[in-house]
């Protein structure tokens, strides 16, 4: 079944060659034990015991400098990309609301992470996402769809929009400062409780409407139907988030963080069933790409399905506030999958989906090992879309192909910045020896 590796700290001396100098003012002072928790926690689980994540707090204070004057108002009129955000604290009494920029026109790119890879750098992403103000309305009752009406349904319908929708949000008080960061979802700009929300005339995406109004269709089947129709994963996550899929009487708002991973997991599991029936590849392959100062290396091995994601965060990058060590953490699954939620978080499922898409496209199965090196330029969390789109991009490149393990490992040693022995010391699959597969995999 699946498993995880403990968080491991590695001396910077284990990196080949020189690495960039680090900004000493980025990393907050943390107890060493708390530093080891950061990659597991990613600002969400409060493992260090603090009410607010000290890593993110440091970024918030820096991003608050030079507040956008466009948000010095209690009313914002603009075209939502479209985009909705559902909070997760105190579920089901969560905050729901639209994301609206003080801009009109085509703002669709603000919520299309599938279009960002290679064309948007960190500054572009922060600029776009920090332009989206979040209106918040706290739900006071159970979030069952039967109890929703009026403004709540207007927020839900926004997720159906085919193009950016005209919106107006009036806030009860001034918007707070800065950008809101999250390890799983995309960042967004300042927020405040809503006084009112108005949605103008809009055209709905017929593919989304088809599932939205089919109240006899289960939620998972709705997600898979949308994917088969070519709806981008980010839009499927939006409609799933607002309770736009599922059987009548059982639909609910789903927190944004949960929705992202749920859709990646639903699609991945569905694809995995097919992939495990295909013939295995007969070679070793290595794909790689770089984005946002992350290097991604994906290894396909000539064996039945198994999968592993290992992430190495360099000093003072996101989720590694240490000044002098690299933190490595990973999770994996064997042929039968895993029964526990991956401790590495939503990125596990995003990368797995991208890998399975490639195998489904080729109608082949393989083992897959995804290695990530987050380097000094990766200073802010931008969401797990970065994982999905980076792995997708890597798998579009022409791979290096090898006949055996030794040649593959020799190549990996030449392209990875961290010494290869450090990867194998935490990996479960890189160290697995080639052997006869169990007959159960072929019956």
C-alpha positions in Angstrom: 0.0 0.0 0.0 1.1 3.6 0.3 3.5 5.1 2.7 5.5 8.2 3.7 9.0 9.1 4.5 10.0 11.1 7.5 11.0 14.7 7.1 14.8 14.7 6.6 17.1 17.7 6.9 20.2 17.7 4.7 23.3 19.8 4.9 23.6 22.5 2.2 27.0 20.9 1.6 25.2 18.0 0.0 24.3 20.2 -3.0 26.6 19.9 -6.0 28.3 23.2 -6.9 27.3 26.6 -5.6 23.8 27.8 -4.9 22.5 31.3 -4.7 23.0 33.3 -1.5 19.8 33.5 0.7 18.0 36.6 1.9 18.5 36.5 5.7 15.5 38.6 6.4 13.0 36.1 4.9 13.2 33.3 7.5 11.4 33.9 10.8 13.0 32.6 14.0 11.6 29.1 14.6 12.3 26.4 17.1 14.3 23.7 15.2 11.6 21.1 15.9 9.0 23.5 14.4 11.1 23.9 11.3 11.0 20.1 10.7 7.2 20.3 10.8 6.8 23.1 8.2 6.8 20.8 5.1 4.2 18.5 6.7 2.1 21.4 7.8 2.4 23.9 5.0 0.7 26.6 7.0 -2.6 24.6 7.5 -2.3 22.1 10.3 -0.8 24.4 13.1 1.6 21.6 14.0 4.0 24.2 15.7 1.2 25.2 18.0 1.0 28.8 16.8 -2.4 30.3 16.0 -1.1 31.7 12.7 1.7 30.3 10.6 4.9 32.3 11.3 6.3 31.5 7.8 3.3 33.0 6.1 3.1 35.9 8.6 6.5 37.0 7.5 5.4 37.1 3.9 2.2 38.9 4.7 4.1 41.7 6.4 6.3 42.1 3.4 3.6 41.9 0.9 1.5 44.5 2.8 4.0 47.2 1.8 2.6 49.6 -0.9 -1.1 48.8 -0.5 -3.1 48.9 -3.7 -5.0 52.2 -3.6 -7.8 50.6 -5.7 -8.9 48.8 -2.6 -9.4 51.9 -0.5 -13.1 51.5 -1.0 -16.1 49.6 0.4 -17.5 49.0 -3.1 -15.8 47.1 -6.0 -17.3 46.8 -9.5 -15.4 44.6 -11.9 -15.5 41.4 -14.0 -15.0 38.3 -11.9 -12.8 35.8 -14.0 -15.2 34.1 -12.8 -13.9 32.9 -9.4 -15.4 31.9 -6.0 -13.6 31.1 -2.8 -15.0 28.9 0.0 -13.3 29.0 3.4 -12.6 25.9 5.5 -12.5 27.2 9.1 -15.4 26.2 11.4 -17.0 24.0 8.6 -19.9 24.0 7.8 -20.2 27.6 9.0 -17.7 28.8 6.5 -17.3 32.0 4.6 -18.4 31.9 1.0 -18.0 34.6 -1.6 -16.8 35.8 -5.0 -13.3 37.0 -6.0 -13.7 40.3 -7.9 -11.0 42.6 -9.3 -11.5 46.4 -9.5 -11.2 45.9 -13.3 -13.5 45.4 -16.2 -12.9 43.5 -19.4 -11.3 40.1 -20.0 -9.9 39.0 -16.6 -10.2 35.3 -17.3 -6.5 34.7 -17.2 -6.6 35.5 -13.4 -8.2 32.2 -12.7 -6.7 30.0 -15.5 -3.6 28.4 -14.0 -3.5 26.0 -17.0 -2.4 29.0 -19.0 0.3 30.3 -16.7 3.0 27.8 -17.1 6.0 29.3 -18.9 4.2 32.6 -19.6 3.7 34.0 -16.1 6.5 34.4 -13.6 6.1 34.8 -9.8 5.6 38.5 -10.1 2.9 38.0 -12.7 1.0 35.5 -10.6 1.2 37.7 -7.5 0.0 40.7 -9.5 -2.9 38.9 -11.0 -4.1 37.1 -7.9 -3.6 40.0 -5.5 -6.0 42.0 -7.7 -8.8 39.7 -6.7 -10.7 41.0 -3.6 -12.6 38.4 -1.7 -16.1 39.0 -0.4 -17.0 36.9 2.6 -20.4 35.8 3.8 -20.6 33.4 6.7 -23.1 30.6 6.4 -25.2 30.3 9.5 -26.8 26.9 8.9 -26.0 23.6 7.3 -24.7 24.1 3.8 -27.1 21.6 2.2 -28.3 23.0 -1.2 -31.9 22.8 -0.2 -31.4 25.7 2.3 -29.7 28.0 -0.1 -31.3 30.9 -1.8 -30.9 34.5 -2.9 -27.4 35.7 -2.6 -26.0 32.3 -1.8 -27.3 30.9 -5.1 -26.0 34.0 -7.0 -22.5 33.1 -5.8 -23.0 29.5 -6.9 -24.3 30.6 -10.4 -21.1 32.7 -10.8 -19.1 29.5 -11.1 -21.1 28.6 -14.2 -20.0 31.6 -16.2 -18.4 31.0 -19.6 -16.7 34.4 -19.6 -15.8 37.0 -17.0 -19.0 38.2 -15.3 -20.0 41.7 -14.3 -20.2 41.9 -10.5 -20.6 44.4 -7.8 -19.6 43.8 -4.1 -20.4 46.1 -1.3 -18.4 45.5 1.9 -19.4 46.1 5.5 -16.0 47.5 6.3 -12.7 48.4 4.7 -10.7 45.6 2.9 -7.8 44.2 4.9 -4.2 44.5 3.7 -2.1 42.3 1.4 -2.3 39.0 -0.3 -3.6 35.8 1.2 -1.4 32.8 0.7 -2.1 29.1 0.8 -0.1 26.0 0.1 -2.9 24.4 -1.9 -5.1 27.0 -3.5 -4.1 30.0 -5.5 -3.4 33.2 -3.6 -6.0 36.0 -3.5 -6.1 39.7 -2.5 -7.6 41.5 0.4 -10.9 40.5 1.9 -13.8 41.8 4.0 -17.4 40.7 5.0 -19.9 41.5 2.3 -22.9 43.8 2.7 -24.3 42.7 -0.7 -23.4 40.9 -3.9 -24.8 41.6 -7.3 -24.2 39.6 -10.5 -24.9 41.1 -13.9 -26.1 39.3 -17.0 -23.8 36.5 -18.0 -23.5 33.5 -20.4 -23.1 30.1 -18.8 -20.8 27.3 -20.0 -23.2 24.7 -21.4 -20.9 21.9 -20.3 -21.1 23.0 -16.7 -24.9 23.6 -17.0 -25.3 20.0 -18.2 -23.9 18.7 -15.0 -25.3 21.4 -12.7 -28.9 20.8 -13.7 -28.6 17.0 -13.7 -29.5 16.3 -10.1 -29.7 12.5 -10.6 -26.0 12.4 -11.4 -23.5 11.6 -8.6 -20.8 14.1 -7.7 -17.9 11.9 -8.8 -19.7 11.0 -12.1 -20.3 14.7 -12.7 -16.6 15.5 -12.2 -15.6 12.7 -14.7 -18.2 13.8 -17.2 -16.8 17.3 -17.2 -13.3 16.1 -17.6 -14.2 13.9 -20.6 -15.8 17.0 -22.2 -12.6 18.9 -22.0 -13.4 21.2 -19.1 -10.1 22.4 -17.5 -9.4 20.9 -14.1 -9.5 24.4 -12.5 -13.1 24.9 -13.7 -14.2 21.5 -12.6 -12.8 22.3 -9.1 -14.8 25.5 -9.1 -18.1 23.8 -9.9 -17.4 21.1 -7.4 -16.6 23.7 -4.8 -20.0 25.4 -5.0 -22.0 22.2 -4.8 -22.7 22.2 -8.5 -22.3 18.4 -8.8 -24.1 15.6 -7.1 -27.6 14.2 -6.4 -30.4 16.6 -5.4 -30.6 17.0 -1.6 -26.9 16.0 -1.1 -25.1 19.0 -2.7 -23.0 21.2 -0.4 -20.4 23.9 -0.6 -16.9 22.4 -0.4 -14.0 24.5 1.0 -11.7 25.5 -1.8 -8.7 23.6 -0.4 -10.7 20.4 -0.2 -12.3 20.8 -3.6 -8.9 21.1 -5.3 -7.6 17.8 -3.9 -10.9 16.0 -4.2 -11.1 16.6 -8.0 -7.5 15.6 -8.5 -8.1 12.4 -6.5 -11.4 11.5 -8.2 -9.9 11.9 -11.7 -6.7 10.2 -10.7 -8.4 7.1 -9.2 -10.6 6.8 -12.3 -7.7 7.0 -14.7 -5.6 4.6 -12.5 -8.1 1.8 -13.0 -7.6 2.0 -16.7 -3.9 2.4 -16.6 -3.4 -0.7 -14.5 -4.8 -2.8 -17.4 -2.3 -1.5 -20.0 0.9 -3.1 -21.1 4.0 -1.9 -19.3 6.6 0.3 -21.0 9.9 -1.6 -21.8 12.4 1.2 -21.1 13.4 3.7 -18.4 12.5 7.3 -19.2 13.4 10.6 -17.6 11.5 13.8 -18.2 12.4 17.2 -16.8 11.4 20.9 -16.8 11.9 24.1 -14.8 9.4 26.7 -13.6 9.3 29.3 -10.8 12.8 28.2 -9.8 11.6 24.6 -9.3 13.3 21.8 -11.1 11.0 18.8 -11.9 12.4 15.4 -12.8 9.9 12.6 -13.6 11.2 9.0 -13.9 9.1 6.3 -15.6 10.2 2.8 -14.8 9.4 -0.5 -16.7 7.1 -2.0 -14.2 3.5 -2.1 -13.0 1.9 1.0 -11.6 3.4 2.5 -8.5 4.0 6.1 -7.8 6.1 8.4 -5.5 6.5 12.1 -5.1 9.5 13.5 -3.2 10.1 17.2 -2.7 13.4 18.9 -1.6 13.1 22.4 -0.4 16.3 24.5 -0.3 17.0 26.8 2.6 14.6 29.7 3.1 12.2 28.6 0.3 8.5 28.2 0.9 7.9 25.7 3.8 11.6 25.5 4.7 12.6 28.5 6.8 15.9 26.9 7.8 19.0 28.9 6.9 21.4 26.0 6.6 19.6 22.8 5.6 17.5 21.3 2.8 14.3 19.6 3.8 13.1 16.4 2.0 9.8 14.8 2.4 7.7 12.3 0.3 4.9 9.8 -0.1 4.3 6.8 -2.3 1.8 4.2 -3.3 2.2 0.6 -4.6 0.0 -1.1 -7.2 -3.1 -1.1 -5.0 -3.0 2.6 -4.1 -3.1 4.0 -0.6 -5.8 4.1 2.0 -4.6 7.1 4.0 -4.5 10.7 2.9 -1.0 11.6 1.7 0.9 13.4 4.4 2.7 15.5 1.8 -0.7 17.1 1.0 -2.6 18.0 -2.1 0.5 18.2 -4.4 0.7 14.4 -4.2 -2.6 14.1 -6.0 -2.0 16.9 -8.5 1.3 15.3 -9.6 -0.3 11.8 -9.7 -3.1 13.1 -12.0 -0.5 14.6 -14.4 1.4 11.3 -14.5 -1.7 9.2 -15.1 -2.8 11.5 -17.9 0.4 10.8 -19.7 0.0 7.0 -19.3 -3.6 7.1 -20.3 -2.7 9.1 -23.4 -0.1 6.4 -24.4 -2.3 3.5 -23.1 0.8 2.3 -21.2 1.5 1.7 -17.6 4.7 2.2 -15.6 6.1 3.1 -12.3 6.5 6.9 -11.8 8.8 8.8 -9.5 8.4 12.6 -9.4 11.4 14.5 -7.9 11.0 18.2 -7.1 13.8 20.6 -6.2 12.4 23.9 -4.9 15.3 26.4 -5.2 15.9 29.9 -3.6 13.7 31.7 -6.1 10.6 29.9 -4.9 9.7 32.2 -2.0 5.9 32.2 -2.0 3.3 29.4 -2.1 1.2 29.7 -5.2 -0.9 26.6 -5.0 -0.8 23.0 -6.1 -1.7 23.9 -9.7 2.0 24.6 -10.0 2.7 20.9 -9.3 0.1 19.7 -11.8 1.0 22.0 -14.6 4.8 21.6 -14.1 4.5 17.8 -14.2 2.2 18.0 -17.2 4.8 20.3 -19.0 7.7 18.0 -18.2 5.8 15.0 -19.7 5.3 16.9 -22.9 9.0 17.1 -23.4 11.0 14.5 -25.3 12.4 12.1 -22.6 15.8 10.7 -22.2 15.5 6.9 -22.6 17.7 4.2 -21.1 17.8 0.4 -21.1 18.5 -0.1 -17.4 18.6 1.2 -13.9 22.4 2.1 -13.9 22.3 4.3 -17.0 19.2 6.0 -15.6 20.7 6.7 -12.2 23.9 8.0 -13.8 21.8 10.5 -15.8 19.8 11.5 -12.7 23.1 12.1 -10.8 24.1 14.6 -13.6 20.9 16.7 -13.6 19.8 16.8 -9.9 21.3 19.5 -7.8 21.1 17.5 -4.5 23.4 14.5 -4.2 21.6 11.4 -5.5 22.3 9.5 -2.4 20.1 11.9 -0.5 17.2 11.1 -2.8 17.6 7.4 -2.4 17.9 7.7 1.4 14.3 8.8 1.5 12.8 7.1 -1.6 10.9 3.9 -1.4 10.7 3.3 -5.1 14.2 4.3 -6.3 15.7 1.6 -4.1 13.2 -1.1 -5.1 15.0 -3.8 -7.0 13.8 -5.2 -10.3 12.1 -8.5 -9.7 9.4 -10.8 -11.0 6.0 -9.2 -10.7 3.3 -10.9 -8.7 0.8 -12.9 -10.7 -2.0 -10.8 -9.2 -1.0 -7.9 -11.3 -1.8 -9.8 -14.5 -5.0 -11.6 -13.5 
